[in-house]
Amino acid sequence: MTAIPKPSSKRKNDDRPKLDEFTQQEIAERLQEAKQTDKPLILLVYKQGAVQGTVEKLDGDKQLIHIRQGYNDTVKVPFRDILKVEDPAY
């Protein structure tokens, strides 16, 4: 009797838009600057839409960005899901 392998739980078709290295670097720099200055941002996040708030923490180990939206409301966004970073003034 031959064992049948289980299907992988990972999705093989990742329909997330691919960002080039320059765009990823620009996003990382803007997030670091916003964290240092406590400046609010609007993040365009894959499958979540717009997330607005201030950068509370950049977690390099887990590749998560902690965005504070209110007094006790924090959203954790995976870095690879961030498509665009904007200033709320524009």
N, CA, C and O atoms as a CHARMM CRD file, in Angstrom:
* protein
*
  360
    1    1 MET  N      0.84000  -1.16500   0.00000 PROA 1      0.00000
    2    1 MET  CA     0.00000   0.00000   0.00000 PROA 1      0.00000
    3    1 MET  C      0.89700   1.24400   0.00000 PROA 1      0.00000
    4    1 MET  O      1.85800   1.31400   0.76600 PROA 1      0.00000
    5    2 THR  N      0.59300   2.20100  -0.83800 PROA 2      0.00000
    6    2 THR  CA     1.38900   3.41400  -0.97400 PROA 2      0.00000
    7    2 THR  C      0.70300   4.55600  -0.24200 PROA 2      0.00000
    8    2 THR  O     -0.50800   4.75100  -0.34700 PROA 2      0.00000
    9    3 ALA  N      1.51300   5.31000   0.50500 PROA 3      0.00000
   10    3 ALA  CA     0.97000   6.46900   1.22500 PROA 3      0.00000
   11    3 ALA  C      0.73900   7.62500   0.26300 PROA 3      0.00000
   12    3 ALA  O      1.55100   7.88200  -0.62600 PROA 3      0.00000
   13    4 ILE  N     -0.35900   8.30600   0.44700 PROA 4      0.00000
   14    4 ILE  CA    -0.69000   9.45800  -0.38700 PROA 4      0.00000
   15    4 ILE  C     -0.34500  10.71700   0.40400 PROA 4      0.00000
   16    4 ILE  O     -0.83400  10.89600   1.52000 PROA 4      0.00000
   17    5 PRO  N      0.49600  11.59600  -0.16000 PROA 5      0.00000
   18    5 PRO  CA     0.87000  12.81100   0.57200 PROA 5      0.00000
   19    5 PRO  C     -0.31600  13.75100   0.72200 PROA 5      0.00000
   20    5 PRO  O     -1.16400  13.86600  -0.16400 PROA 5      0.00000
   21    6 LYS  N     -0.35100  14.42000   1.87300 PROA 6      0.00000
   22    6 LYS  CA    -1.39900  15.39800   2.11600 PROA 6      0.00000
   23    6 LYS  C     -1.11600  16.65900   1.31100 PROA 6      0.00000
   24    6 LYS  O      0.04300  17.01600   1.09900 PROA 6      0.00000
   25    7 PRO  N     -2.15900  17.32700   0.86700 PROA 7      0.00000
   26    7 PRO  CA    -1.93600  18.58000   0.13000 PROA 7      0.00000
   27    7 PRO  C     -1.35400  19.64200   1.07500 PROA 7      0.00000
   28    7 PRO  O     -1.67300  19.68400   2.26300 PROA 7      0.00000
   29    8 SER  N     -0.51700  20.47100   0.52700 PROA 8      0.00000
   30    8 SER  CA     0.10800  21.53300   1.31100 PROA 8      0.00000
   31    8 SER  C     -0.94400  22.52800   1.76300 PROA 8      0.00000
   32    8 SER  O     -1.86900  22.84600   1.01600 PROA 8      0.00000
   33    9 SER  N     -0.80100  23.01900   2.98900 PROA 9      0.00000
   34    9 SER  CA    -1.74300  24.01000   3.50100 PROA 9      0.00000
   35    9 SER  C     -1.43200  25.40100   2.96000 PROA 9      0.00000
   36    9 SER  O     -2.26800  26.30100   3.04500 PROA 9      0.00000
   37   10 LYS  N     -0.22500  25.58400   2.39900 PROA 10     0.00000
   38   10 LYS  CA     0.12500  26.87800   1.82000 PROA 10     0.00000
   39   10 LYS  C     -0.54400  27.03100   0.46200 PROA 10     0.00000
   40   10 LYS  O     -0.66500  26.08300  -0.31400 PROA 10     0.00000
   41   11 ARG  N     -0.97000  28.25900   0.20700 PROA 11     0.00000
   42   11 ARG  CA    -1.55100  28.54100  -1.10300 PROA 11     0.00000
   43   11 ARG  C     -0.43800  28.64400  -2.12700 PROA 11     0.00000
   44   11 ARG  O      0.56200  29.32400  -1.89800 PROA 11     0.00000
   45   12 LYS  N     -0.60200  27.98900  -3.22100 PROA 12     0.00000
   46   12 LYS  CA     0.41100  28.05800  -4.26600 PROA 12     0.00000
   47   12 LYS  C      0.22000  29.29500  -5.12500 PROA 12     0.00000
   48   12 LYS  O      1.18500  29.81300  -5.68800 PROA 12     0.00000
   49   13 ASN  N     -0.99500  29.76700  -5.23100 PROA 13     0.00000
   50   13 ASN  CA    -1.28000  30.95200  -6.03100 PROA 13     0.00000
   51   13 ASN  C     -1.41700  32.14700  -5.09600 PROA 13     0.00000
   52   13 ASN  O     -2.46200  32.34900  -4.47700 PROA 13     0.00000
   53   14 ASP  N     -0.36400  32.92700  -5.00200 PROA 14     0.00000
   54   14 ASP  CA    -0.40600  34.13100  -4.18100 PROA 14     0.00000
   55   14 ASP  C     -0.71000  35.29300  -5.11300 PROA 14     0.00000
   56   14 ASP  O      0.15400  35.72500  -5.87500 PROA 14     0.00000
   57   15 ASP  N     -1.93900  35.79900  -5.05300 PROA 15     0.00000
   58   15 ASP  CA    -2.33400  36.86200  -5.96900 PROA 15     0.00000
   59   15 ASP  C     -1.97900  38.25000  -5.44200 PROA 15     0.00000
   60   15 ASP  O     -2.45200  39.25400  -5.97400 PROA 15     0.00000
   61   16 ARG  N     -1.15400  38.31100  -4.40400 PROA 16     0.00000
   62   16 ARG  CA    -0.68100  39.57600  -3.84700 PROA 16     0.00000
   63   16 ARG  C      0.21300  40.25600  -4.87800 PROA 16     0.00000
   64   16 ARG  O      1.07500  39.60300  -5.46500 PROA 16     0.00000
   65   17 PRO  N      0.02700  41.55400  -5.11000 PROA 17     0.00000
   66   17 PRO  CA     0.89300  42.25400  -6.06900 PROA 17     0.00000
   67   17 PRO  C      2.35600  42.22700  -5.60500 PROA 17     0.00000
   68   17 PRO  O      2.64100  42.40500  -4.42100 PROA 17     0.00000
   69   18 LYS  N      3.25700  42.00700  -6.53000 PROA 18     0.00000
   70   18 LYS  CA     4.68600  41.97200  -6.22500 PROA 18     0.00000
   71   18 LYS  C      5.24600  43.39000  -6.29400 PROA 18     0.00000
   72   18 LYS  O      5.04700  44.09500  -7.28400 PROA 18     0.00000
   73   19 LEU  N      5.94300  43.80000  -5.24300 PROA 19     0.00000
   74   19 LEU  CA     6.57200  45.11200  -5.21600 PROA 19     0.00000
   75   19 LEU  C      8.06200  44.95100  -5.49100 PROA 19     0.00000
   76   19 LEU  O      8.68600  43.99200  -5.03800 PROA 19     0.00000
   77   20 ASP  N      8.62000  45.88700  -6.22800 PROA 20     0.00000
   78   20 ASP  CA    10.05300  45.81500  -6.49600 PROA 20     0.00000
   79   20 ASP  C     10.84000  46.24200  -5.24900 PROA 20     0.00000
   80   20 ASP  O     10.27600  46.77800  -4.29500 PROA 20     0.00000
   81   21 GLU  N     12.14200  45.99300  -5.28100 PROA 21     0.00000
   82   21 GLU  CA    12.98900  46.28600  -4.11800 PROA 21     0.00000
   83   21 GLU  C     12.98100  47.75900  -3.75200 PROA 21     0.00000
   84   21 GLU  O     12.97400  48.10600  -2.57000 PROA 21     0.00000
   85   22 PHE  N     12.98300  48.62700  -4.75100 PROA 22     0.00000
   86   22 PHE  CA    12.99700  50.06900  -4.49900 PROA 22     0.00000
   87   22 PHE  C     11.74100  50.49800  -3.73100 PROA 22     0.00000
   88   22 PHE  O     11.82600  51.27200  -2.77700 PROA 22     0.00000
   89   23 THR  N     10.59200  49.99700  -4.14600 PROA 23     0.00000
   90   23 THR  CA     9.32800  50.33700  -3.48200 PROA 23     0.00000
   91   23 THR  C      9.30900  49.80600  -2.05200 PROA 23     0.00000
   92   23 THR  O      8.86600  50.50900  -1.14300 PROA 23     0.00000
   93   24 GLN  N      9.78100  48.57700  -1.83600 PROA 24     0.00000
   94   24 GLN  CA     9.83900  48.02000  -0.48400 PROA 24     0.00000
   95   24 GLN  C     10.75900  48.84100   0.41300 PROA 24     0.00000
   96   24 GLN  O     10.44200  49.08000   1.57800 PROA 24     0.00000
   97   25 GLN  N     11.89700  49.27200  -0.12600 PROA 25     0.00000
   98   25 GLN  CA    12.84100  50.08600   0.64300 PROA 25     0.00000
   99   25 GLN  C     12.22200  51.43100   1.00300 PROA 25     0.00000
  100   25 GLN  O     12.38600  51.92000   2.12100 PROA 25     0.00000
  101   26 GLU  N     11.51000  52.02600   0.04900 PROA 26     0.00000
  102   26 GLU  CA    10.86100  53.31400   0.29300 PROA 26     0.00000
  103   26 GLU  C      9.79600  53.18800   1.39000 PROA 26     0.00000
  104   26 GLU  O      9.68700  54.05600   2.25600 PROA 26     0.00000
  105   27 ILE  N      9.01900  52.11400   1.34900 PROA 27     0.00000
  106   27 ILE  CA     8.00000  51.87500   2.37600 PROA 27     0.00000
  107   27 ILE  C      8.66200  51.72500   3.74800 PROA 27     0.00000
  108   27 ILE  O      8.20100  52.31300   4.72600 PROA 27     0.00000
  109   28 ALA  N      9.73300  50.94500   3.82100 PROA 28     0.00000
  110   28 ALA  CA    10.44000  50.73400   5.09100 PROA 28     0.00000
  111   28 ALA  C     10.98800  52.04500   5.64900 PROA 28     0.00000
  112   28 ALA  O     10.89300  52.29200   6.85200 PROA 28     0.00000
  113   29 GLU  N     11.55600  52.87900   4.79200 PROA 29     0.00000
  114   29 GLU  CA    12.09800  54.16200   5.24700 PROA 29     0.00000
  115   29 GLU  C     11.00400  55.08600   5.75900 PROA 29     0.00000
  116   29 GLU  O     11.18000  55.75900   6.77500 PROA 29     0.00000
  117   30 ARG  N      9.88000  55.11900   5.06300 PROA 30     0.00000
  118   30 ARG  CA     8.77100  55.98200   5.50600 PROA 30     0.00000
  119   30 ARG  C      8.18500  55.50500   6.83400 PROA 30     0.00000
  120   30 ARG  O      7.79000  56.31900   7.66800 PROA 30     0.00000
  121   31 LEU  N      8.12900  54.18200   7.03000 PROA 31     0.00000
  122   31 LEU  CA     7.63000  53.64400   8.29700 PROA 31     0.00000
  123   31 LEU  C      8.58100  53.98400   9.44500 PROA 31     0.00000
  124   31 LEU  O      8.13700  54.34900  10.53400 PROA 31     0.00000
  125   32 GLN  N      9.89100  53.86500   9.20200 PROA 32     0.00000
  126   32 GLN  CA    10.86200  54.19100  10.24700 PROA 32     0.00000
  127   32 GLN  C     10.81500  55.67400  10.59600 PROA 32     0.00000
  128   32 GLN  O     10.87500  56.04300  11.76900 PROA 32     0.00000
  129   33 GLU  N     10.70900  56.52300   9.57800 PROA 33     0.00000
  130   33 GLU  CA    10.62300  57.96200   9.81900 PROA 33     0.00000
  131   33 GLU  C      9.36400  58.30700  10.61300 PROA 33     0.00000
  132   33 GLU  O      9.40400  59.12500  11.53200 PROA 33     0.00000
  133   34 ALA  N      8.24700  57.67500  10.24700 PROA 34     0.00000
  134   34 ALA  CA     6.98200  57.93800  10.94400 PROA 34     0.00000
  135   34 ALA  C      7.05000  57.47400  12.39600 PROA 34     0.00000
  136   34 ALA  O      6.47100  58.11200  13.27500 PROA 34     0.00000
  137   35 LYS  N      7.75100  56.37200  12.65500 PROA 35     0.00000
  138   35 LYS  CA     7.89300  55.89700  14.03400 PROA 35     0.00000
  139   35 LYS  C      8.71200  56.87400  14.85800 PROA 35     0.00000
  140   35 LYS  O      8.36200  57.16600  16.00100 PROA 35     0.00000
  141   36 GLN  N      9.80400  57.38600  14.28700 PROA 36     0.00000
  142   36 GLN  CA    10.68000  58.30400  15.01000 PROA 36     0.00000
  143   36 GLN  C      9.99300  59.63100  15.30200 PROA 36     0.00000
  144   36 GLN  O     10.19900  60.21200  16.36700 PROA 36     0.00000
  145   37 THR  N      9.18400  60.11200  14.37600 PROA 37     0.00000
  146   37 THR  CA     8.54100  61.41700  14.54100 PROA 37     0.00000
  147   37 THR  C      7.11900  61.32200  15.09000 PROA 37     0.00000
  148   37 THR  O      6.48100  62.34500  15.33900 PROA 37     0.00000
  149   38 ASP  N      6.61600  60.09500  15.28100 PROA 38     0.00000
  150   38 ASP  CA     5.24800  59.86600  15.76100 PROA 38     0.00000
  151   38 ASP  C      4.21800  60.52400  14.83600 PROA 38     0.00000
  152   38 ASP  O      3.21600  61.07800  15.28800 PROA 38     0.00000
  153   39 LYS  N      4.49100  60.44900  13.54400 PROA 39     0.00000
  154   39 LYS  CA     3.66100  61.06400  12.52000 PROA 39     0.00000
  155   39 LYS  C      2.60800  60.06400  12.02300 PROA 39     0.00000
  156   39 LYS  O      2.94500  58.91200  11.74800 PROA 39     0.00000
  157   40 PRO  N      1.35300  60.47600  11.90500 PROA 40     0.00000
  158   40 PRO  CA     0.31600  59.55700  11.41400 PROA 40     0.00000
  159   40 PRO  C      0.49800  59.25700   9.92500 PROA 40     0.00000
  160   40 PRO  O      0.99600  60.08500   9.16300 PROA 40     0.00000
  161   41 LEU  N      0.08200  58.05800   9.53500 PROA 41     0.00000
  162   41 LEU  CA     0.17600  57.60200   8.15200 PROA 41     0.00000
  163   41 LEU  C     -1.10000  56.89300   7.74500 PROA 41     0.00000
  164   41 LEU  O     -1.90500  56.48600   8.58200 PROA 41     0.00000
  165   42 ILE  N     -1.26200  56.75700   6.44200 PROA 42     0.00000
  166   42 ILE  CA    -2.31100  55.89700   5.89000 PROA 42     0.00000
  167   42 ILE  C     -1.59500  54.79600   5.11700 PROA 42     0.00000
  168   42 ILE  O     -0.82100  55.07100   4.20100 PROA 42     0.00000
  169   43 LEU  N     -1.86000  53.54800   5.49400 PROA 43     0.00000
  170   43 LEU  CA    -1.26400  52.40800   4.81600 PROA 43     0.00000
  171   43 LEU  C     -2.32400  51.75200   3.94200 PROA 43     0.00000
  172   43 LEU  O     -3.44100  51.50100   4.39700 PROA 43     0.00000
  173   44 LEU  N     -1.98100  51.47700   2.70200 PROA 44     0.00000
  174   44 LEU  CA    -2.85500  50.69900   1.83900 PROA 44     0.00000
  175   44 LEU  C     -2.40300  49.25500   1.97900 PROA 44     0.00000
  176   44 LEU  O     -1.30400  48.89700   1.55500 PROA 44     0.00000
  177   45 VAL  N     -3.25900  48.42100   2.58000 PROA 45     0.00000
  178   45 VAL  CA    -2.90100  47.05800   2.93900 PROA 45     0.00000
  179   45 VAL  C     -3.68800  46.07400   2.08500 PROA 45     0.00000
  180   45 VAL  O     -4.89100  46.22900   1.87400 PROA 45     0.00000
  181   46 TYR  N     -2.98300  45.06300   1.60100 PROA 46     0.00000
  182   46 TYR  CA    -3.58100  44.01900   0.77100 PROA 46     0.00000
  183   46 TYR  C     -4.73100  43.34000   1.51500 PROA 46     0.00000
  184   46 TYR  O     -4.55700  42.87800   2.64300 PROA 46     0.00000
  185   47 LYS  N     -5.89200  43.28000   0.89100 PROA 47     0.00000
  186   47 LYS  CA    -7.11800  42.65000   1.39000 PROA 47     0.00000
  187   47 LYS  C     -7.69700  43.28700   2.65400 PROA 47     0.00000
  188   47 LYS  O     -8.67200  42.76900   3.19900 PROA 47     0.00000
  189   48 GLN  N     -7.12300  44.40100   3.13800 PROA 48     0.00000
  190   48 GLN  CA    -7.69000  45.09400   4.29700 PROA 48     0.00000
  191   48 GLN  C     -8.12700  46.49800   3.93300 PROA 48     0.00000
  192   48 GLN  O     -8.98800  47.07200   4.60000 PROA 48     0.00000
  193   49 GLY  N     -7.54900  47.05300   2.89000 PROA 49     0.00000
  194   49 GLY  CA    -7.86400  48.41900   2.51200 PROA 49     0.00000
  195   49 GLY  C     -6.96200  49.38900   3.25300 PROA 49     0.00000
  196   49 GLY  O     -5.81100  49.07500   3.55800 PROA 49     0.00000
  197   50 ALA  N     -7.48900  50.56500   3.54000 PROA 50     0.00000
  198   50 ALA  CA    -6.69900  51.61000   4.17900 PROA 50     0.00000
  199   50 ALA  C     -6.70200  51.44200   5.69700 PROA 50     0.00000
  200   50 ALA  O     -7.73800  51.19000   6.31100 PROA 50     0.00000
  201   51 VAL  N     -5.51200  51.58800   6.28400 PROA 51     0.00000
  202   51 VAL  CA    -5.34600  51.56100   7.73500 PROA 51     0.00000
  203   51 VAL  C     -4.64700  52.86400   8.11100 PROA 51     0.00000
  204   51 VAL  O     -3.55100  53.14700   7.62900 PROA 51     0.00000
  205   52 GLN  N     -5.28700  53.65900   8.97500 PROA 52     0.00000
  206   52 GLN  CA    -4.71500  54.94500   9.35900 PROA 52     0.00000
  207   52 GLN  C     -4.34200  54.92500  10.82700 PROA 52     0.00000
  208   52 GLN  O     -5.08700  54.40000  11.65500 PROA 52     0.00000
  209   53 GLY  N     -3.18800  55.49600  11.15400 PROA 53     0.00000
  210   53 GLY  CA    -2.75200  55.58900  12.53400 PROA 53     0.00000
  211   53 GLY  C     -1.27700  55.93300  12.60600 PROA 53     0.00000
  212   53 GLY  O     -0.66900  56.33100  11.61300 PROA 53     0.00000
  213   54 THR  N     -0.71000  55.77600  13.79300 PROA 54     0.00000
  214   54 THR  CA     0.70900  56.04500  13.99100 PROA 54     0.00000
  215   54 THR  C      1.44000  54.72200  14.23000 PROA 54     0.00000
  216   54 THR  O      0.87800  53.77500  14.77900 PROA 54     0.00000
  217   55 VAL  N      2.69400  54.68100  13.80900 PROA 55     0.00000
  218   55 VAL  CA     3.49800  53.47300  13.95500 PROA 55     0.00000
  219   55 VAL  C      3.92100  53.35800  15.41300 PROA 55     0.00000
  220   55 VAL  O      4.62200  54.22400  15.93700 PROA 55     0.00000
  221   56 GLU  N      3.49200  52.29000  16.05600 PROA 56     0.00000
  222   56 GLU  CA     3.81400  52.05000  17.45800 PROA 56     0.00000
  223   56 GLU  C      5.07200  51.19100  17.59400 PROA 56     0.00000
  224   56 GLU  O      5.90600  51.43200  18.46700 PROA 56     0.00000
  225   57 LYS  N      5.20000  50.18500  16.72200 PROA 57     0.00000
  226   57 LYS  CA     6.32700  49.25800  16.82900 PROA 57     0.00000
  227   57 LYS  C      6.61000  48.63900  15.46500 PROA 57     0.00000
  228   57 LYS  O      5.69500  48.32600  14.70300 PROA 57     0.00000
  229   58 LEU  N      7.90100  48.46900  15.17400 PROA 58     0.00000
  230   58 LEU  CA     8.34000  47.74900  13.98000 PROA 58     0.00000
  231   58 LEU  C      8.94600  46.44500  14.46900 PROA 58     0.00000
  232   58 LEU  O     10.05100  46.44400  15.01200 PROA 58     0.00000
  233   59 ASP  N      8.24800  45.34100  14.28900 PROA 59     0.00000
  234   59 ASP  CA     8.69600  44.04000  14.77200 PROA 59     0.00000
  235   59 ASP  C      9.41100  43.30900  13.64400 PROA 59     0.00000
  236   59 ASP  O      8.77200  42.68500  12.79700 PROA 59     0.00000
  237   60 GLY  N     10.73900  43.38800  13.63500 PROA 60     0.00000
  238   60 GLY  CA    11.52900  42.77700  12.58200 PROA 60     0.00000
  239   60 GLY  C     11.52300  41.26200  12.61600 PROA 60     0.00000
  240   60 GLY  O     11.62200  40.61900  11.57200 PROA 60     0.00000
  241   61 ASP  N     11.40800  40.68200  13.80400 PROA 61     0.00000
  242   61 ASP  CA    11.40900  39.22300  13.92300 PROA 61     0.00000
  243   61 ASP  C     10.18400  38.59900  13.26500 PROA 61     0.00000
  244   61 ASP  O     10.29100  37.60900  12.54000 PROA 61     0.00000
  245   62 LYS  N      9.03200  39.18400  13.52400 PROA 62     0.00000
  246   62 LYS  CA     7.77900  38.64200  12.98300 PROA 62     0.00000
  247   62 LYS  C      7.33100  39.36100  11.71700 PROA 62     0.00000
  248   62 LYS  O      6.30400  39.01000  11.13700 PROA 62     0.00000
  249   63 GLN  N      8.10000  40.37500  11.27900 PROA 63     0.00000
  250   63 GLN  CA     7.76800  41.14900  10.08700 PROA 63     0.00000
  251   63 GLN  C      6.38100  41.78100  10.19300 PROA 63     0.00000
  252   63 GLN  O      5.61200  41.78400   9.23200 PROA 63     0.00000
  253   64 LEU  N      6.06900  42.32400  11.39300 PROA 64     0.00000
  254   64 LEU  CA     4.79000  42.98800  11.62600 PROA 64     0.00000
  255   64 LEU  C      5.00400  44.45700  11.96600 PROA 64     0.00000
  256   64 LEU  O      5.99200  44.82200  12.60400 PROA 64     0.00000
  257   65 ILE  N      4.07300  45.28700  11.53700 PROA 65     0.00000
  258   65 ILE  CA     4.06100  46.69800  11.87600 PROA 65     0.00000
  259   65 ILE  C      2.85200  46.90500  12.78400 PROA 65     0.00000
  260   65 ILE  O      1.72900  46.57400  12.40400 PROA 65     0.00000
  261   66 HSD  N      3.07100  47.44800  13.97700 PROA 66     0.00000
  262   66 HSD  CA     1.99400  47.72200  14.92200 PROA 66     0.00000
  263   66 HSD  C      1.53600  49.16600  14.69900 PROA 66     0.00000
  264   66 HSD  O      2.32000  50.09900  14.87200 PROA 66     0.00000
  265   67 ILE  N      0.28300  49.34800  14.32000 PROA 67     0.00000
  266   67 ILE  CA    -0.28400  50.66200  14.04300 PROA 67     0.00000
  267   67 ILE  C     -1.29800  50.99900  15.12600 PROA 67     0.00000
  268   67 ILE  O     -2.27200  50.27300  15.32400 PROA 67     0.00000
  269   68 ARG  N     -1.06000  52.11500  15.83000 PROA 68     0.00000
  270   68 ARG  CA    -1.98500  52.56400  16.87800 PROA 68     0.00000
  271   68 ARG  C     -3.04500  53.44700  16.22100 PROA 68     0.00000
  272   68 ARG  O     -2.72800  54.47900  15.63000 PROA 68     0.00000
  273   69 GLN  N     -4.30800  53.02700  16.33100 PROA 69     0.00000
  274   69 GLN  CA    -5.40800  53.75900  15.70800 PROA 69     0.00000
  275   69 GLN  C     -6.19300  54.59700  16.70000 PROA 69     0.00000
  276   69 GLN  O     -6.89900  55.52500  16.30700 PROA 69     0.00000
  277   70 GLY  N     -6.08100  54.29400  17.92400 PROA 70     0.00000
  278   70 GLY  CA    -6.81300  55.02900  18.94200 PROA 70     0.00000
  279   70 GLY  C     -6.10500  54.86100  20.26400 PROA 70     0.00000
  280   70 GLY  O     -4.93700  54.47400  20.30400 PROA 70     0.00000
  281   71 TYR  N     -6.79300  55.14500  21.33000 PROA 71     0.00000
  282   71 TYR  CA    -6.17500  55.07100  22.64900 PROA 71     0.00000
  283   71 TYR  C     -5.72600  53.64800  22.98200 PROA 71     0.00000
  284   71 TYR  O     -4.58900  53.45000  23.41000 PROA 71     0.00000
  285   72 ASN  N     -6.58400  52.67100  22.79500 PROA 72     0.00000
  286   72 ASN  CA    -6.24500  51.27800  23.09800 PROA 72     0.00000
  287   72 ASN  C     -6.38600  50.35400  21.89900 PROA 72     0.00000
  288   72 ASN  O     -6.44500  49.13600  22.06800 PROA 72     0.00000
  289   73 ASP  N     -6.44000  50.90100  20.70300 PROA 73     0.00000
  290   73 ASP  CA    -6.66400  50.09300  19.50700 PROA 73     0.00000
  291   73 ASP  C     -5.38300  50.00800  18.68200 PROA 73     0.00000
  292   73 ASP  O     -4.91100  51.01200  18.14900 PROA 73     0.00000
  293   74 THR  N     -4.82800  48.80600  18.58200 PROA 74     0.00000
  294   74 THR  CA    -3.61500  48.57500  17.79800 PROA 74     0.00000
  295   74 THR  C     -3.88700  47.48900  16.76800 PROA 74     0.00000
  296   74 THR  O     -4.45400  46.44300  17.08300 PROA 74     0.00000
  297   75 VAL  N     -3.47300  47.75300  15.53100 PROA 75     0.00000
  298   75 VAL  CA    -3.61900  46.79900  14.43600 PROA 75     0.00000
  299   75 VAL  C     -2.22900  46.32100  14.05100 PROA 75     0.00000
  300   75 VAL  O     -1.30800  47.12600  13.91400 PROA 75     0.00000
  301   76 LYS  N     -2.07400  45.00700  13.87400 PROA 76     0.00000
  302   76 LYS  CA    -0.79800  44.44000  13.44300 PROA 76     0.00000
  303   76 LYS  C     -0.90400  44.10100  11.96100 PROA 76     0.00000
  304   76 LYS  O     -1.75400  43.31400  11.54500 PROA 76     0.00000
  305   77 VAL  N     -0.01800  44.71600  11.17400 PROA 77     0.00000
  306   77 VAL  CA    -0.04600  44.55600   9.72700 PROA 77     0.00000
  307   77 VAL  C      1.24700  43.87700   9.27000 PROA 77     0.00000
  308   77 VAL  O      2.33200  44.36000   9.59300 PROA 77     0.00000
  309   78 PRO  N      1.16100  42.77500   8.53100 PROA 78     0.00000
  310   78 PRO  CA     2.37600  42.16700   7.98000 PROA 78     0.00000
  311   78 PRO  C      3.03300  43.11500   6.97100 PROA 78     0.00000
  312   78 PRO  O      2.35900  43.69800   6.12200 PROA 78     0.00000
  313   79 PHE  N      4.35000  43.25900   7.07700 PROA 79     0.00000
  314   79 PHE  CA     5.06200  44.17900   6.19700 PROA 79     0.00000
  315   79 PHE  C      4.83600  43.83300   4.72500 PROA 79     0.00000
  316   79 PHE  O      4.68900  44.72900   3.89400 PROA 79     0.00000
  317   80 ARG  N      4.80600  42.56100   4.40500 PROA 80     0.00000
  318   80 ARG  CA     4.66900  42.16400   3.00100 PROA 80     0.00000
  319   80 ARG  C      3.28800  42.47700   2.43400 PROA 80     0.00000
  320   80 ARG  O      3.10400  42.43800   1.21700 PROA 80     0.00000
  321   81 ASP  N      2.31000  42.78900   3.29400 PROA 81     0.00000
  322   81 ASP  CA     0.97200  43.14700   2.83000 PROA 81     0.00000
  323   81 ASP  C      0.80200  44.64300   2.57600 PROA 81     0.00000
  324   81 ASP  O     -0.23300  45.06200   2.05700 PROA 81     0.00000
  325   82 ILE  N      1.79500  45.45400   2.93200 PROA 82     0.00000
  326   82 ILE  CA     1.70300  46.90400   2.72500 PROA 82     0.00000
  327   82 ILE  C      2.02500  47.20500   1.27000 PROA 82     0.00000
  328   82 ILE  O      3.10000  46.86700   0.77500 PROA 82     0.00000
  329   83 LEU  N      1.08400  47.84100   0.59800 PROA 83     0.00000
  330   83 LEU  CA     1.24900  48.16100  -0.81400 PROA 83     0.00000
  331   83 LEU  C      1.68500  49.60400  -1.03500 PROA 83     0.00000
  332   83 LEU  O      2.38200  49.90900  -2.00300 PROA 83     0.00000
  333   84 LYS  N      1.26600  50.50300  -0.12000 PROA 84     0.00000
  334   84 LYS  CA     1.55300  51.91700  -0.28900 PROA 84     0.00000
  335   84 LYS  C      1.45100  52.63000   1.04400 PROA 84     0.00000
  336   84 LYS  O      0.64000  52.25900   1.89300 PROA 84     0.00000
  337   85 VAL  N      2.27600  53.65900   1.23200 PROA 85     0.00000
  338   85 VAL  CA     2.24900  54.47800   2.44300 PROA 85     0.00000
  339   85 VAL  C      1.98600  55.91500   2.01800 PROA 85     0.00000
  340   85 VAL  O      2.67000  56.43900   1.13900 PROA 85     0.00000
  341   86 GLU  N      0.98800  56.56200   2.64300 PROA 86     0.00000
  342   86 GLU  CA     0.63000  57.93200   2.30000 PROA 86     0.00000
  343   86 GLU  C      0.53700  58.78800   3.55800 PROA 86     0.00000
  344   86 GLU  O      0.33600  58.28600   4.66400 PROA 86     0.00000
  345   87 ASP  N      0.68900  60.09200   3.35600 PROA 87     0.00000
  346   87 ASP  CA     0.45700  61.04200   4.43500 PROA 87     0.00000
  347   87 ASP  C     -1.03200  61.38200   4.45500 PROA 87     0.00000
  348   87 ASP  O     -1.63500  61.56100   3.39700 PROA 87     0.00000
  349   88 PRO  N     -1.63300  61.47500   5.64000 PROA 88     0.00000
  350   88 PRO  CA    -3.07700  61.77800   5.68900 PROA 88     0.00000
  351   88 PRO  C     -3.41800  63.17300   5.19900 PROA 88     0.00000
  352   88 PRO  O     -4.58200  63.44400   4.90500 PROA 88     0.00000
  353   89 ALA  N     -2.44000  64.07200   5.10100 PROA 89     0.00000
  354   89 ALA  CA    -2.70600  65.43800   4.66400 PROA 89     0.00000
  355   89 ALA  C     -3.00100  65.52300   3.17100 PROA 89     0.00000
  356   89 ALA  O     -3.55800  66.52000   2.71100 PROA 89     0.00000
  357   90 TYR  N     -2.63300  64.48000   2.39600 PROA 90     0.00000
  358   90 TYR  CA    -2.81300  64.52400   0.94400 PROA 90     0.00000
  359   90 TYR  C     -4.07900  63.85300   0.51200 PROA 90     0.00000
  360   90 TYR  O     -4.37700  63.80500  -0.68100 PROA 90     0.00000
